[in-house]
Amino acid sequence: MARRRTFGTTWWGEAWIRSLEESRFAHEGRLGRGRTYARQDRVREVELSPGRVDARVWGASLYSTHLGVRLLNDDQWDRLLDFIVAKAVYSAELLAGSMPQGLAADAAAAGSPLLPEPGDVSSHCSCPDDGDPCKHSAALCYVAADLIDTDPFVLMFLRGKDRASMVEELRERRARAAGHTRRTRNDVRAGGDRVDPVEAFAAPPRPLPNALPLVEAPGRPNPLRSSAPADSGLNTAGLEQLAADAARRAWAMLLGESSSALELSPQADLIRRAALRHERHLDPTPILELFDGTAEELEAGAIAWSIAGGPGTTVATVKWTATAEQLAPARSALLEAVPEAKLRKSGNAVHAGSIQLRLDQSGEWWRFEAHDRLGWVLASGPFSSPAEAI
């Protein structure tokens, strides 16, 4: 007998459904009809964007259906991120790629709710059903719960901030709270008075005169009309993904926000692609099938890429043996910060409790934090000294 499909199998997915009921967006009976449609796999072509979930849902015909989710404004995001920075355990878990359950109630109390509150969710469908929501929209509610089960950061994305932006802002706020600032590419500006030569050389190229305006987003290549040769080891879907990735990289390079990534090893490039799929809430399985490692190693690498790009991925994946003299500053910093903890050395790292300081081969330090499922996960860096990393 086939196992019946369930939704809300994680705490966050279940909380999403419960919040829709409690906010009176839909009563349980109408949601139940939508659940039946979702179990029948009638929901297709689901697309997420800030404040929206769009799909095509089969009923008597194929209908265009969407859910609207109220975005958090800038003040609400400021309050939420400041609260997370103030509560170290929350920022550590979020930077390690997990969503702490307590954040739901605390975010709501701070006036920056992640889960739906009354009036936060709306629906629209091209079907003739005048119910609000109709069964097609209700079905989409359950498919959204399915996505949240897979990645609870979908809730933040629907409220207006993708994982990469949230992580970057969180790291900046943590740095400011610790009394220092991190330099980013946006700190460097060409032109103006007294530009430092080193900064001017590192600045992105200025636009060419009379250059055509850059499109707002990269396009998608046309679908391939023929299959790859049977003995090539390639498939059409994979080729289309590679073409779309190349277009996205070229577009980012024109913005001055990315390198070509051509210098990466095949495994590092798979981690980069996994990080992009994670940020866009896409299934990482196609990448995992090619990756020479476990799903946990791929996910930890993707988190490292999201935080610090290629250098972060390198320090997270490349192991080497440092001398006792090279690691001595980390031992001293950890003994001062966590005097009661037992220090352990492994290769190029020293850890105490849930904190690990890792040295890269250029002499910079990175902070890793313990994760129940993924092991040591990159949290921040690089830093010039172990004390700064702590």
C-alpha positions in Angstrom: 0.0 0.0 0.0 1.4 3.4 -1.0 2.4 5.7 1.8 0.2 8.8 2.0 2.1 12.0 1.4 2.4 14.2 4.5 3.2 17.9 4.8 4.5 19.9 7.8 6.9 17.1 8.8 9.3 19.4 10.5 8.7 21.9 13.3 8.8 24.9 10.9 6.6 23.3 8.2 4.0 22.4 10.8 4.2 25.9 12.3 3.5 27.4 8.9 0.3 25.4 8.5 -0.8 26.0 12.1 -0.2 29.7 11.7 -2.3 29.9 8.5 -5.2 28.3 10.5 -4.7 30.4 13.6 -4.4 33.6 11.6 -7.8 32.7 10.0 -6.3 32.8 6.5 -8.2 29.6 6.0 -10.3 27.3 8.2 -9.2 23.7 8.6 -11.9 22.3 6.3 -10.9 24.4 3.3 -7.2 23.7 3.9 -8.1 20.0 4.1 -9.5 20.1 0.5 -6.3 21.8 -0.6 -4.3 19.1 1.2 -6.1 16.5 -0.9 -5.1 18.4 -4.1 -1.5 18.7 -3.0 -1.4 14.9 -2.3 -2.6 14.2 -5.8 0.4 16.2 -7.1 -1.8 18.8 -8.8 0.6 21.7 -8.0 3.2 22.3 -10.7 5.8 24.9 -11.7 6.2 26.4 -8.2 8.2 29.6 -8.1 9.3 31.5 -5.1 10.1 35.2 -5.0 10.1 37.8 -2.1 6.5 38.1 -1.0 5.1 35.5 -3.5 4.6 31.9 -4.1 3.4 31.2 -7.7 2.3 27.9 -9.2 0.0 26.2 -11.8 -2.6 24.0 -10.2 -4.7 21.4 -12.0 -8.4 21.4 -11.2 -11.1 21.2 -13.9 -8.4 23.0 -15.9 -4.9 24.3 -15.3 -5.1 27.5 -13.2 -2.6 30.2 -12.3 -2.4 30.5 -8.6 -0.4 32.6 -6.2 0.0 33.3 -2.5 1.1 36.8 -1.4 3.1 37.1 1.8 3.6 40.5 3.5 7.2 41.7 3.3 9.0 42.9 6.4 10.0 46.5 6.1 13.5 47.9 6.7 12.8 48.8 10.4 11.4 45.3 11.0 14.5 43.6 9.5 16.7 45.9 11.5 15.0 44.9 14.7 15.1 41.3 13.9 18.8 41.2 12.9 19.8 43.3 15.9 18.0 40.9 18.1 19.7 37.9 16.5 23.1 39.4 16.9 22.3 40.1 20.6 21.4 36.5 21.1 24.7 34.7 20.2 23.1 31.2 20.0 20.7 32.4 17.3 23.3 34.0 15.2 25.6 31.0 15.5 22.9 28.6 14.4 21.7 30.8 11.5 25.3 31.2 10.2 25.7 27.4 10.5 22.7 26.9 8.3 19.9 26.0 10.8 16.8 27.9 12.0 16.3 27.8 15.8 12.7 27.1 16.7 12.7 29.8 19.4 13.3 32.4 16.8 9.6 32.2 15.7 8.2 33.5 19.0 11.0 36.0 19.6 10.7 37.4 16.1 6.9 37.9 16.5 7.5 39.5 19.9 10.0 41.9 18.3 7.3 42.9 15.7 9.2 41.2 12.9 7.2 37.9 12.4 8.5 35.1 10.2 5.4 33.0 10.5 2.0 34.4 9.1 0.0 36.6 11.3 -3.6 37.8 10.6 -3.6 39.7 7.3 -0.1 38.6 6.3 -1.1 36.1 3.6 -3.4 36.6 0.6 -4.3 34.4 -2.4 -5.4 34.8 -6.0 -6.4 32.1 -8.5 -7.7 32.2 -12.1 -10.3 29.5 -11.2 -14.0 30.4 -10.9 -14.2 29.3 -7.3 -15.0 32.4 -5.1 -13.8 30.8 -1.9 -11.0 32.5 -0.1 -8.8 30.7 -0.4 -10.0 28.3 -3.1 -8.8 24.7 -3.0 -6.1 25.5 -5.5 -4.6 28.2 -3.3 -5.0 26.0 -0.3 -3.1 23.2 -2.1 -0.3 25.7 -2.7 -0.2 26.4 1.1 0.7 22.7 1.6 3.3 22.7 -1.1 4.8 25.8 0.5 4.9 23.8 3.8 6.8 21.1 1.9 9.4 23.7 0.8 9.7 25.0 4.3 10.2 21.4 5.5 13.1 21.2 3.2 14.6 24.6 4.0 13.0 26.8 6.7 15.0 29.8 5.3 12.2 29.9 2.7 10.3 31.9 5.4 12.9 34.6 5.5 13.0 34.6 1.6 9.2 35.1 1.5 9.5 37.9 4.0 12.0 39.7 1.7 15.5 38.6 2.4 17.4 35.7 0.8 19.8 33.6 2.8 23.0 35.1 1.3 21.9 38.7 2.1 20.8 37.7 5.6 24.1 36.0 6.3 26.1 38.9 5.0 24.2 41.5 7.1 24.4 39.2 10.1 28.2 39.0 9.8 28.5 42.7 9.3 26.5 43.4 12.5 28.4 40.9 14.5 31.6 42.5 13.4 30.4 46.0 14.4 29.2 44.6 17.7 32.7 43.2 18.3 34.2 46.6 17.7 35.7 46.1 14.2 34.4 46.4 10.7 34.9 44.1 7.7 36.0 45.5 4.4 33.8 44.6 1.5 33.9 45.4 -2.2 31.3 48.2 -1.6 33.8 50.0 0.7 36.0 50.8 -2.3 35.0 53.6 -4.7 37.0 54.8 -7.7 36.9 58.6 -8.3 36.6 61.4 -5.8 39.4 63.0 -3.7 42.5 61.3 -2.4 41.9 57.8 -3.6 44.5 55.3 -2.3 46.3 53.8 -5.3 45.9 50.3 -3.9 42.2 50.8 -3.5 41.9 52.3 -6.9 43.6 49.3 -8.5 41.3 46.9 -6.6 38.1 48.9 -7.6 35.8 47.3 -10.2 36.2 48.7 -13.7 34.2 51.8 -14.4 31.4 51.6 -17.1 32.5 52.2 -20.7 31.3 55.4 -22.4 28.0 54.8 -24.2 27.8 51.2 -22.9 24.4 49.6 -23.3 22.5 49.3 -20.0 22.8 45.9 -18.3 19.6 43.9 -18.1 18.1 43.6 -14.6 18.6 39.8 -14.4 20.3 37.1 -16.4 18.3 35.4 -19.1 17.7 31.7 -19.3 19.0 29.8 -22.4 16.4 28.3 -24.7 15.6 24.6 -23.9 17.7 22.1 -25.9 15.6 20.5 -28.6 17.7 17.3 -28.8 19.2 14.9 -26.3 22.9 14.5 -25.7 24.5 11.5 -27.3 23.9 8.3 -25.3 27.6 7.6 -24.7 28.6 11.1 -23.8 27.8 10.9 -20.1 25.8 14.0 -20.3 22.0 14.7 -20.2 19.9 17.5 -21.5 18.8 18.8 -18.1 22.5 19.0 -17.0 23.6 20.9 -20.1 20.7 23.4 -19.7 21.7 23.9 -16.0 25.4 24.5 -17.0 24.3 27.0 -19.7 22.1 28.9 -17.2 24.9 29.0 -14.7 27.3 30.4 -17.3 24.8 33.1 -18.2 24.4 34.0 -14.5 28.2 34.2 -14.0 28.7 36.4 -17.0 25.9 38.7 -15.8 27.4 38.9 -12.3 30.9 39.6 -13.8 29.4 42.5 -15.8 28.1 43.9 -12.5 31.5 43.6 -11.1 30.2 41.2 -8.3 31.9 38.0 -9.3 34.8 36.2 -10.9 34.4 33.7 -13.7 35.0 30.8 -11.2 37.0 29.1 -13.9 39.9 28.7 -11.5 37.9 26.4 -9.3 38.5 22.6 -9.2 35.5 20.5 -10.3 34.6 19.7 -6.7 34.8 23.4 -5.6 32.7 24.4 -8.5 30.0 21.9 -7.5 30.0 23.4 -4.0 29.6 26.9 -5.6 26.6 25.6 -7.7 25.1 23.9 -4.6 25.3 27.2 -2.7 23.5 29.0 -5.5 20.8 26.3 -5.6 20.4 26.5 -1.8 19.9 30.3 -2.0 17.3 29.8 -4.7 15.6 27.0 -2.7 16.2 24.4 -5.3 16.8 20.7 -4.8 20.6 20.0 -4.5 20.2 16.4 -5.6 21.6 17.0 -9.2 24.7 18.4 -7.7 25.1 15.7 -5.0 25.0 13.0 -7.8 28.2 14.5 -9.1 29.9 15.4 -5.8 32.7 13.2 -4.5 31.5 13.3 -0.9 28.4 13.1 1.4 25.3 15.3 1.4 26.5 16.8 4.7 29.9 17.7 3.3 28.2 19.3 0.3 25.9 21.3 2.5 28.7 22.5 4.8 30.7 23.5 1.8 27.8 25.4 0.4 27.4 27.3 3.6 31.1 28.2 3.5 30.7 29.4 -0.1 27.7 31.6 0.9 29.7 33.2 3.7 33.1 33.7 2.1 33.1 32.4 -1.5 36.1 30.5 -2.8 38.5 31.2 0.1 35.8 30.1 2.6 35.2 26.9 0.7 38.9 26.2 0.5 39.5 26.6 4.2 36.4 24.4 4.9 37.5 21.6 2.6 41.3 21.6 2.3 43.1 19.9 5.3 46.8 20.4 6.0 49.1 20.1 9.1 50.2 23.2 10.8 53.1 23.3 13.3 52.6 23.8 17.0 54.2 27.2 16.7 51.8 28.3 14.0 48.8 27.2 16.1 50.1 28.7 19.4 48.2 32.0 19.0 44.9 30.1 18.6 45.7 28.1 21.8 46.3 31.3 23.7 43.2 33.0 22.5 41.0 30.0 23.2 42.4 29.5 26.7 41.7 33.1 27.5 38.1 33.0 26.0 37.1 29.5 27.3 39.5 28.8 30.2 37.5 25.8 31.4 37.4 24.0 28.0 39.8 21.2 27.0 41.8 22.2 23.9 42.1 19.8 20.9 44.4 20.1 17.9 43.6 18.6 14.5 45.7 19.4 11.4 45.4 23.2 10.9 42.8 23.8 13.6 42.4 24.1 17.4 39.0 23.8 19.0 37.5 24.2 22.4 33.9 23.3 23.1 31.8 24.5 20.2 34.4 26.9 18.8 37.1 26.0 16.3 39.8 28.3 15.0 41.3 27.2 11.7 44.4 28.6 10.0 44.6 28.9 6.2 47.9 28.6 4.3 48.1 32.4 3.8 48.2 33.0 7.5 44.6 34.1 8.1 42.2 32.7 10.7 38.7 31.5 10.4 36.0 30.7 13.0 34.1 27.5 12.7 31.3 26.4 15.0 29.9 23.0 15.9 26.8 21.8 14.2 24.8 18.7 15.3 24.4 17.3 11.8 27.2 18.8 9.7 30.1 18.8 12.1 32.4 21.9 12.0 30.7 24.7 9.9 32.3 28.0 8.8 30.8 30.9 10.8 33.0 33.9 9.9 36.3 35.1 8.6 38.9 35.7 7.5 40.6 37.4 10.5 44.2 38.6 11.0 44.4 37.1 14.5 42.7 34.3 16.5 41.6 36.9 19.1 39.7 38.8 16.4 38.0 35.6 15.3 36.8 35.0 18.8 
